[in-house]
Amino acid sequence: MKIKRFNLNTDLMKLESYLRNQYLENKNMTSWLPERLHDLIYRMDTQYTDEGNHKSSDYIFIWEDNEEIVGCILPDGDAIYISVKKGYEDLYKSIVSYAEENCKPLFKKEDDGSIDFLVIANDSLKYRKEFLEQNGYTRQQEEDYDNYVYPRKANVSINLPVGYKLVYGDEYTNEENKWSACNLGFHPDLEDPNYRNDMGAYNYRKKSSMYKNSFECLIIDENSEEQNDVCSYCFVYVDKDSKTAFIEPASTREKYRHKGIGTAMMHGVILKCKELGVEKCYVNSYDWRRKFYNASGFTTEDTIGYYHKKI
């Protein structure tokens, strides 16, 4: 068994292929989609480094058996996810131990020098929950959820209040408005007509090989007198090889909520995915967002636990 640190130049296609094959074998998100790997490398890592934190991709580790990937550590900020190929479940224990030793720099140190080490585990993989709880991890109350829709089977339509319009990214050219509106949705306290967000992560995402097949979906307020008329925004990664899509991020500005705008945007995503031949579209959620996605036509596939351990 060989353990190596991920190298973007030499390992991306191999790790991408491994994750795609995991999905095609399991037909679920118990391993990341390759789209999520691209989002980490080409968007999130830029945000992490802009904030003075480590790149998560620098702490991806790969386990190989006879040159074939059989497991990996997939960090996302201050959280660790682990993927293990079927038949190699016993490897999970040693990968967790390896992560505890080698991924510490991703976590903020407390005053006493300890860190709150966080491992994420799908509930459908019961052996992981059992192992983590037996080895000192405590599950937090809040959960995460994998949600999906089959675009070809979905019966949805776009219904918007008068004065609002759904557009796709190439139909709306003010990229600064898109990205600023997305971040205002996550941080309502910043709401301001003239707010402008750092475009680093937005622009770096264009380096992803998946970018050309992916798309943005947004709702605009045609009667807005503000400089930023975007109400709701999301980006949809599309992997043509697996015929899957992954929505990340998705956000609606607080003052535009409860008008059906977010639902219309999600329906726009579903219809575009259907047009592109996507067979299954995923979005990850937590707390109230799961109810929103379910009401928009998505079904919850799996519940995900957050397991903490002081190290």
LUMDO-946024 format. One record per residue (C-alpha): residue in three letters; x, y, z. Coordinates in nm, 2 decimals, padded with zeros to 4 digits. Layout:
# LUMDO-946024
(node 'ALA' (X Y Z)),
...
//
This chain:
# LUMDO-946024
(node 'MET' (00.00 00.00 00.00)),
(node 'LYS' (00.14 00.34 -00.10)),
(node 'ILE' (00.04 00.68 00.06)),
(node 'LYS' (00.12 01.00 -00.12)),
(node 'ARG' (00.03 01.37 -00.10)),
(node 'PHE' (-00.19 01.49 -00.39)),
(node 'ASN' (-00.01 01.68 -00.67)),
(node 'LEU' (-00.23 01.90 -00.88)),
(node 'ASN' (-00.02 01.86 -01.19)),
(node 'THR' (00.02 01.48 -01.18)),
(node 'ASP' (-00.28 01.35 -00.98)),
(node 'LEU' (-00.58 01.55 -01.07)),
(node 'MET' (-00.71 01.34 -01.36)),
(node 'LYS' (-00.65 01.02 -01.17)),
(node 'LEU' (-00.83 01.14 -00.85)),
(node 'GLU' (-01.11 01.28 -01.06)),
(node 'SER' (-01.14 00.94 -01.24)),
(node 'TYR' (-01.14 00.76 -00.91)),
(node 'LEU' (-01.42 00.98 -00.77)),
(node 'ARG' (-01.63 00.95 -01.09)),
(node 'ASN' (-01.59 00.57 -01.08)),
(node 'GLN' (-01.70 00.57 -00.71)),
(node 'TYR' (-02.01 00.75 -00.81)),
(node 'LEU' (-02.09 00.53 -01.11)),
(node 'GLU' (-02.05 00.22 -00.89)),
(node 'ASN' (-02.25 00.35 -00.59)),
(node 'LYS' (-02.48 00.60 -00.76)),
(node 'ASN' (-02.47 00.83 -00.45)),
(node 'MET' (-02.25 01.09 -00.28)),
(node 'THR' (-02.07 00.86 -00.03)),
(node 'SER' (-01.76 00.98 -00.21)),
(node 'TRP' (-01.73 01.33 -00.35)),
(node 'LEU' (-01.83 01.39 -00.70)),
(node 'PRO' (-01.54 01.51 -00.92)),
(node 'GLU' (-01.73 01.84 -00.95)),
(node 'ARG' (-01.68 01.90 -00.58)),
(node 'LEU' (-01.31 01.83 -00.61)),
(node 'HIS' (-01.29 02.10 -00.88)),
(node 'ASP' (-01.48 02.34 -00.66)),
(node 'LEU' (-01.24 02.29 -00.38)),
(node 'ILE' (-00.93 02.34 -00.59)),
(node 'TYR' (-01.05 02.62 -00.82)),
(node 'ARG' (-01.27 02.82 -00.59)),
(node 'MET' (-01.26 02.74 -00.22)),
(node 'ASP' (-00.88 02.72 -00.20)),
(node 'THR' (-00.85 03.07 -00.33)),
(node 'GLN' (-01.09 03.19 -00.06)),
(node 'TYR' (-00.90 03.00 00.21)),
(node 'THR' (-00.56 03.15 00.10)),
(node 'ASP' (-00.71 03.50 00.07)),
(node 'GLU' (-00.81 03.47 00.43)),
(node 'GLY' (-00.46 03.36 00.53)),
(node 'ASN' (-00.55 02.99 00.57)),
(node 'HIS' (-00.39 02.68 00.43)),
(node 'LYS' (-00.50 02.54 00.09)),
(node 'SER' (-00.72 02.24 00.16)),
(node 'SER' (-00.58 02.06 -00.15)),
(node 'ASP' (-00.23 02.07 00.00)),
(node 'TYR' (-00.37 01.82 00.25)),
(node 'ILE' (-00.53 01.57 00.01)),
(node 'PHE' (-00.36 01.23 00.07)),
(node 'ILE' (-00.41 00.93 -00.16)),
(node 'TRP' (-00.38 00.56 -00.08)),
(node 'GLU' (-00.29 00.33 -00.38)),
(node 'ASP' (-00.28 -00.04 -00.41)),
(node 'ASN' (-00.09 -00.16 -00.72)),
(node 'GLU' (-00.11 00.19 -00.86)),
(node 'GLU' (-00.49 00.20 -00.82)),
(node 'ILE' (-00.65 00.46 -00.58)),
(node 'VAL' (-00.84 00.28 -00.31)),
(node 'GLY' (-00.88 00.57 -00.06)),
(node 'CYS' (-00.81 00.94 00.00)),
(node 'ILE' (-00.84 01.22 00.25)),
(node 'LEU' (-01.05 01.51 00.11)),
(node 'PRO' (-01.02 01.81 00.34)),
(node 'ASP' (-01.26 02.11 00.31)),
(node 'GLY' (-01.13 02.39 00.52)),
(node 'ASP' (-01.14 02.28 00.89)),
(node 'ALA' (-01.31 01.95 00.81)),
(node 'ILE' (-01.20 01.61 00.69)),
(node 'TYR' (-01.39 01.37 00.46)),
(node 'ILE' (-01.26 01.03 00.37)),
(node 'SER' (-01.33 00.82 00.06)),
(node 'VAL' (-01.27 00.45 00.06)),
(node 'LYS' (-01.32 00.21 -00.23)),
(node 'LYS' (-01.56 -00.09 -00.17)),
(node 'GLY' (-01.37 -00.38 -00.04)),
(node 'TYR' (-01.12 -00.16 00.15)),
(node 'GLU' (-01.34 -00.05 00.44)),
(node 'ASP' (-01.08 -00.17 00.69)),
(node 'LEU' (-00.86 00.11 00.56)),
(node 'TYR' (-01.08 00.37 00.71)),
(node 'LYS' (-00.94 00.34 01.06)),
(node 'SER' (-00.58 00.39 00.95)),
(node 'ILE' (-00.68 00.68 00.73)),
(node 'VAL' (-00.85 00.86 01.02)),
(node 'SER' (-00.54 00.81 01.23)),
(node 'TYR' (-00.32 00.94 00.94)),
(node 'ALA' (-00.55 01.25 00.91)),
(node 'GLU' (-00.52 01.32 01.28)),
(node 'GLU' (-00.14 01.33 01.25)),
(node 'ASN' (-00.10 01.50 00.91)),
(node 'CYS' (-00.39 01.74 00.87)),
(node 'LYS' (-00.36 01.94 01.19)),
(node 'PRO' (-00.24 02.26 01.02)),
(node 'LEU' (-00.59 02.30 00.87)),
(node 'PHE' (-00.73 02.35 01.21)),
(node 'LYS' (-00.71 02.66 01.44)),
(node 'LYS' (-00.53 02.61 01.77)),
(node 'GLU' (-00.71 02.68 02.09)),
(node 'ASP' (-00.55 02.87 02.37)),
(node 'ASP' (-00.43 02.55 02.53)),
(node 'GLY' (-00.27 02.43 02.21)),
(node 'SER' (-00.54 02.18 02.12)),
(node 'ILE' (-00.75 02.17 01.81)),
(node 'ASP' (-01.11 02.07 01.74)),
(node 'PHE' (-01.05 01.80 01.49)),
(node 'LEU' (-01.36 01.75 01.27)),
(node 'VAL' (-01.44 01.44 01.06)),
(node 'ILE' (-01.75 01.43 00.83)),
(node 'ALA' (-01.92 01.09 00.78)),
(node 'ASN' (-02.23 00.98 00.58)),
(node 'ASP' (-02.49 00.81 00.80)),
(node 'SER' (-02.55 00.54 00.53)),
(node 'LEU' (-02.19 00.42 00.60)),
(node 'LYS' (-02.27 00.30 00.96)),
(node 'TYR' (-01.92 00.15 01.02)),
(node 'ARG' (-01.78 00.50 01.02)),
(node 'LYS' (-02.01 00.63 01.28)),
(node 'GLU' (-01.94 00.33 01.50)),
(node 'PHE' (-01.56 00.37 01.47)),
(node 'LEU' (-01.56 00.74 01.53)),
(node 'GLU' (-01.77 00.72 01.84)),
(node 'GLN' (-01.56 00.43 01.98)),
(node 'ASN' (-01.25 00.64 01.93)),
(node 'GLY' (-01.34 00.96 02.12)),
(node 'TYR' (-01.54 01.15 01.86)),
(node 'THR' (-01.86 01.33 01.95)),
(node 'ARG' (-02.13 01.40 01.70)),
(node 'GLN' (-02.27 01.76 01.69)),
(node 'GLN' (-02.64 01.82 01.68)),
(node 'GLU' (-02.65 02.00 01.34)),
(node 'GLU' (-02.64 01.78 01.04)),
(node 'ASP' (-02.57 01.81 00.67)),
(node 'TYR' (-02.77 01.66 00.38)),
(node 'ASP' (-02.71 01.53 00.03)),
(node 'ASN' (-03.00 01.62 -00.19)),
(node 'TYR' (-03.07 01.52 -00.55)),
(node 'VAL' (-03.31 01.55 -00.84)),
(node 'TYR' (-03.35 01.36 -01.17)),
(node 'PRO' (-03.39 01.65 -01.42)),
(node 'ARG' (-03.54 01.43 -01.69)),
(node 'LYS' (-03.81 01.32 -01.46)),
(node 'ALA' (-03.88 01.65 -01.28)),
(node 'ASN' (-04.20 01.84 -01.36)),
(node 'VAL' (-04.10 02.20 -01.28)),
(node 'SER' (-04.17 02.54 -01.43)),
(node 'ILE' (-04.03 02.89 -01.37)),
(node 'ASN' (-04.28 03.12 -01.20)),
(node 'LEU' (-04.16 03.46 -01.09)),
(node 'PRO' (-04.33 03.78 -00.97)),
(node 'VAL' (-04.37 04.06 -01.23)),
(node 'GLY' (-04.05 04.25 -01.28)),
(node 'TYR' (-03.82 03.96 -01.21)),
(node 'LYS' (-03.63 03.75 -01.48)),
(node 'LEU' (-03.43 03.43 -01.48)),
(node 'VAL' (-03.11 03.43 -01.69)),
(node 'TYR' (-02.81 03.21 -01.73)),
(node 'GLY' (-02.46 03.33 -01.69)),
(node 'ASP' (-02.37 03.40 -02.05)),
(node 'GLU' (-02.69 03.62 -02.08)),
(node 'TYR' (-02.58 03.85 -01.80)),
(node 'THR' (-02.24 04.00 -01.84)),
(node 'ASN' (-02.18 04.19 -01.51)),
(node 'GLU' (-01.97 03.93 -01.33)),
(node 'GLU' (-01.90 04.16 -01.04)),
(node 'ASN' (-02.28 04.18 -00.97)),
(node 'LYS' (-02.32 03.80 -00.98)),
(node 'TRP' (-02.04 03.73 -00.73)),
(node 'SER' (-02.13 04.02 -00.50)),
(node 'ALA' (-02.49 03.91 -00.48)),
(node 'CYS' (-02.39 03.55 -00.40)),
(node 'ASN' (-02.19 03.67 -00.11)),
(node 'LEU' (-02.45 03.91 00.01)),
(node 'GLY' (-02.69 03.61 00.03)),
(node 'PHE' (-02.45 03.44 00.27)),
(node 'HIS' (-02.37 03.76 00.46)),
(node 'PRO' (-02.68 03.98 00.49)),
(node 'ASP' (-02.50 04.21 00.73)),
(node 'LEU' (-02.30 04.34 00.43)),
(node 'GLU' (-02.61 04.43 00.23)),
(node 'ASP' (-02.54 04.75 00.05)),
(node 'PRO' (-02.63 04.87 -00.30)),
(node 'ASN' (-02.26 04.94 -00.37)),
(node 'TYR' (-02.11 04.63 -00.21)),
(node 'ARG' (-01.84 04.47 -00.42)),
(node 'ASN' (-01.68 04.14 -00.34)),
(node 'ASP' (-01.32 04.03 -00.41)),
(node 'MET' (-01.34 03.85 -00.75)),
(node 'GLY' (-01.03 03.62 -00.69)),
(node 'ALA' (-01.22 03.30 -00.63)),
(node 'TYR' (-01.48 03.37 -00.90)),
(node 'ASN' (-01.21 03.43 -01.16)),
(node 'TYR' (-00.98 03.14 -01.06)),
(node 'ARG' (-01.27 02.90 -01.09)),
(node 'LYS' (-01.25 02.95 -01.47)),
(node 'LYS' (-00.93 02.75 -01.48)),
(node 'SER' (-01.12 02.43 -01.40)),
(node 'SER' (-01.15 02.20 -01.70)),
(node 'MET' (-01.52 02.16 -01.61)),
(node 'TYR' (-01.59 02.52 -01.64)),
(node 'LYS' (-01.68 02.51 -02.02)),
(node 'ASN' (-01.96 02.25 -01.95)),
(node 'SER' (-02.09 02.43 -01.64)),
(node 'PHE' (-02.32 02.72 -01.60)),
(node 'GLU' (-02.45 03.00 -01.38)),
(node 'CYS' (-02.82 03.06 -01.31)),
(node 'LEU' (-02.95 03.38 -01.16)),
(node 'ILE' (-03.26 03.59 -01.10)),
(node 'ILE' (-03.25 03.96 -01.17)),
(node 'ASP' (-03.48 04.24 -01.05)),
(node 'GLU' (-03.55 04.44 -01.37)),
(node 'ASN' (-03.70 04.73 -01.18)),
(node 'SER' (-03.41 04.77 -00.93)),
(node 'GLU' (-03.26 05.11 -00.90)),
(node 'GLU' (-02.96 04.96 -00.71)),
(node 'GLN' (-02.62 04.92 -00.88)),
(node 'ASN' (-02.66 04.54 -00.81)),
(node 'ASP' (-02.98 04.40 -00.95)),
(node 'VAL' (-02.90 04.03 -00.89)),
(node 'CYS' (-03.14 03.87 -00.64)),
(node 'SER' (-03.03 03.51 -00.65)),
(node 'TYR' (-02.73 03.33 -00.78)),
(node 'CYS' (-02.58 02.98 -00.82)),
(node 'PHE' (-02.31 02.80 -01.01)),
(node 'VAL' (-02.36 02.45 -01.14)),
(node 'TYR' (-02.07 02.22 -01.22)),
(node 'VAL' (-02.14 01.97 -01.49)),
(node 'ASP' (-01.95 01.64 -01.54)),
(node 'LYS' (-02.04 01.51 -01.88)),
(node 'ASP' (-01.87 01.18 -01.82)),
(node 'SER' (-02.09 01.08 -01.53)),
(node 'LYS' (-02.39 01.29 -01.64)),
(node 'THR' (-02.41 01.45 -01.30)),
(node 'ALA' (-02.42 01.81 -01.19)),
(node 'PHE' (-02.33 01.97 -00.85)),
(node 'ILE' (-02.47 02.31 -00.74)),
(node 'GLU' (-02.22 02.51 -00.53)),
(node 'PRO' (-02.26 02.78 -00.42)),
(node 'ALA' (-02.63 02.88 -00.42)),
(node 'SER' (-02.76 03.19 -00.25)),
(node 'THR' (-03.05 03.44 -00.24)),
(node 'ARG' (-03.01 03.79 -00.09)),
(node 'GLU' (-03.21 03.81 00.23)),
(node 'LYS' (-03.44 04.09 00.12)),
(node 'TYR' (-03.55 03.89 -00.19)),
(node 'ARG' (-03.64 03.58 00.01)),
(node 'HIS' (-04.00 03.44 00.05)),
(node 'LYS' (-04.10 03.56 -00.29)),
(node 'GLY' (-04.05 03.23 -00.48)),
(node 'ILE' (-03.73 03.36 -00.64)),
(node 'GLY' (-03.50 03.10 -00.50)),
(node 'THR' (-03.74 02.82 -00.61)),
(node 'ALA' (-03.76 02.96 -00.96)),
(node 'MET' (-03.38 02.97 -00.98)),
(node 'MET' (-03.36 02.60 -00.87)),
(node 'HIS' (-03.62 02.51 -01.13)),
(node 'GLY' (-03.41 02.70 -01.39)),
(node 'VAL' (-03.12 02.48 -01.29)),
(node 'ILE' (-03.32 02.16 -01.32)),
(node 'LEU' (-03.45 02.27 -01.67)),
(node 'LYS' (-03.10 02.36 -01.79)),
(node 'CYS' (-02.96 02.03 -01.66)),
(node 'LYS' (-03.23 01.84 -01.85)),
(node 'GLU' (-03.13 02.03 -02.16)),
(node 'LEU' (-02.77 01.94 -02.11)),
(node 'GLY' (-02.84 01.57 -02.06)),
(node 'VAL' (-02.77 01.56 -01.69)),
(node 'GLU' (-02.92 01.25 -01.53)),
(node 'LYS' (-02.87 01.34 -01.16)),
(node 'CYS' (-02.82 01.68 -01.00)),
(node 'TYR' (-02.69 01.73 -00.65)),
(node 'VAL' (-02.69 02.01 -00.39)),
(node 'ASN' (-02.55 01.99 -00.04)),
(node 'SER' (-02.74 02.16 00.24)),
(node 'TYR' (-02.78 02.21 00.61)),
(node 'ASP' (-03.05 02.33 00.86)),
(node 'TRP' (-03.35 02.50 00.69)),
(node 'ARG' (-03.20 02.49 00.34)),
(node 'ARG' (-03.28 02.12 00.31)),
(node 'LYS' (-03.65 02.21 00.34)),
(node 'PHE' (-03.61 02.47 00.08)),
(node 'TYR' (-03.44 02.23 -00.17)),
(node 'ASN' (-03.69 01.96 -00.10)),
(node 'ALA' (-03.97 02.20 -00.17)),
(node 'SER' (-03.80 02.29 -00.49)),
(node 'GLY' (-03.81 01.93 -00.62)),
(node 'PHE' (-03.50 01.77 -00.46)),
(node 'THR' (-03.50 01.46 -00.25)),
(node 'THR' (-03.27 01.40 00.05)),
(node 'GLU' (-03.05 01.11 -00.02)),
(node 'ASP' (-02.83 01.09 00.29)),
(node 'THR' (-02.77 01.25 00.62)),
(node 'ILE' (-02.42 01.35 00.72)),
(node 'GLY' (-02.28 01.38 01.07)),
(node 'TYR' (-02.01 01.61 01.20)),
(node 'TYR' (-01.78 01.43 01.45)),
(node 'HIS' (-01.55 01.63 01.68)),
(node 'LYS' (-01.25 01.53 01.88)),
(node 'LYS' (-01.01 01.74 02.08)),
(node 'ILE' (-00.65 01.67 01.98)),
//
